[in-house]
Amino acid sequence: ASESERRAALDPWLHIYNHHRAHTALKGQPPASRVPNLTGQNS
C-alpha cells in the first residue's frame, strides 16, 4: 500500500521470479538458469 512496502516486497519477488518460477519459453526453467556464472563463483 506504500512505497516502502513496495520496495520491501520487490527483492523477494524478483528472486522467486528469476530463480524459482518456471518459464514456458525456457522449457520450464527459471531465467537464472540461462545466465552463466550468476553467483560469481567461477572466474
VOPAGU-2260 file (C-alpha; in pm, 1 decimal, decimal comma):
REM VOPAGU-2260
SITE   aa  ch    i         X         Y         Z
SITE  ALA   A    0       0,0       0,0       0,0
SITE  SER   A    1     300,2     230,7      40,7
SITE  GLU   A    2     626,9     293,8    -139,9
SITE  SER   A    3     829,0     141,7     144,7
SITE  GLU   A    4     615,1    -174,5     135,4
SITE  ARG   A    5     660,2    -195,7    -242,0
SITE  ARG   A    6    1036,5    -165,8    -208,1
SITE  ALA   A    7    1045,4    -429,2      66,2
SITE  ALA   A    8     844,8    -671,9    -148,5
SITE  LEU   A    9    1041,4    -622,3    -472,6
SITE  ASP   A   10    1363,4    -813,7    -394,9
SITE  PRO   A   11    1187,3   -1130,2    -269,8
SITE  TRP   A   12     951,8   -1120,4    -570,0
SITE  LEU   A   13    1241,3   -1080,1    -815,5
SITE  HIS   A   14    1424,0   -1372,1    -656,3
SITE  ILE   A   15    1121,4   -1600,0    -691,3
SITE  TYR   A   16    1054,7   -1483,2   -1047,2
SITE  ASN   A   17    1413,4   -1525,4   -1165,5
SITE  HIS   A   18    1523,3   -1832,8    -967,8
SITE  HIS   A   19    1215,5   -2044,7    -897,8
SITE  ARG   A   20     933,4   -1967,9   -1142,3
SITE  ALA   A   21     927,0   -2199,8   -1440,6
SITE  HIS   A   22     900,5   -2018,5   -1773,9
SITE  THR   A   23     744,9   -2198,0   -2067,7
SITE  ALA   A   24     971,3   -2013,0   -2311,4
SITE  LEU   A   25    1268,4   -2169,0   -2132,1
SITE  LYS   A   26    1123,2   -2521,7   -2129,4
SITE  GLY   A   27    1021,1   -2495,3   -1765,4
SITE  GLN   A   28    1349,4   -2349,1   -1642,5
SITE  PRO   A   29    1378,6   -2022,4   -1449,8
SITE  PRO   A   30    1553,3   -1726,4   -1618,7
SITE  ALA   A   31    1852,9   -1753,2   -1385,0
SITE  SER   A   32    1932,2   -2093,3   -1536,4
SITE  ARG   A   33    2024,0   -1916,4   -1860,8
SITE  VAL   A   34    2287,2   -1688,1   -1707,6
SITE  PRO   A   35    2634,7   -1840,8   -1680,4
SITE  ASN   A   36    2822,1   -1778,3   -1354,8
SITE  LEU   A   37    2530,7   -1592,7   -1197,0
SITE  THR   A   38    2669,9   -1632,1    -846,7
SITE  GLY   A   39    3018,3   -1516,0    -946,7
SITE  GLN   A   40    3178,1   -1832,1    -813,7
SITE  ASN   A   41    3353,0   -1917,9   -1138,9
SITE  SER   A   42    3607,6   -1670,3   -1263,8
